[in-house]
């Protein structure tokens, strides 16, 4: 998870925190971003909650 309080350097490995599966939702609600790896290309990206649940 990436803490938005770190601003432009939130994507740096030193600023990442590890959380359990059951904690992810609470962190997303607080504005943290989830680090996810793509299935096809393996690229790692930070994903916001709105991108995970989708907007209708």
C-alpha positions in Angstrom: 0.0 0.0 0.0 1.2 3.5 -0.7 0.5 6.3 1.7 -0.7 9.5 -0.1 1.0 11.5 2.7 4.3 10.8 0.9 3.2 12.8 -2.1 5.3 12.4 -5.2 7.5 9.8 -3.6 4.7 7.5 -2.4 5.6 4.9 -5.0 9.1 4.4 -3.7 9.7 1.0 -2.0 10.8 2.7 1.3 7.4 4.3 1.5 5.3 1.2 1.0 3.6 -0.7 3.8 2.5 -4.3 3.8 -1.0 -5.2 4.9 -3.0 -8.3 5.3 -5.8 -9.2 2.9 -8.4 -8.3 5.5 -6.9 -4.8 6.0 -6.9 -3.7 2.3 -10.4 -2.2 2.2 -9.8 0.0 5.3 -6.6 1.4 3.8 -8.3 2.1 0.5 -11.1 4.0 2.2 -8.4 6.1 3.9 -7.0 7.1 0.5 -4.1 4.7 0.2 -3.2 3.1 -3.1 -2.8 -0.6 -3.7 0.2 -1.9 -5.5 -0.9 -4.4 -8.1 1.0 -6.5 -10.7 -0.7 -6.9 -14.1 -1.3 -10.5 -15.3 -0.2 -10.1 -18.9 2.8 -7.8 -18.8 3.7 -8.1 -15.1 3.9 -4.3 -14.8 3.4 -3.0 -11.2 1.1 0.0 -10.8 -0.5 1.9 -7.9 -4.3 1.6 -8.1 -6.8 3.8 -6.4 -10.0 2.5 -4.9 -12.2 4.0 -7.6 -10.2 2.0 -10.2 -10.8 -1.3 -8.4 -14.5 -1.1 -7.8 -15.2 0.9 -11.0 -17.5 3.8 -11.6 -20.9 3.1 -13.1 
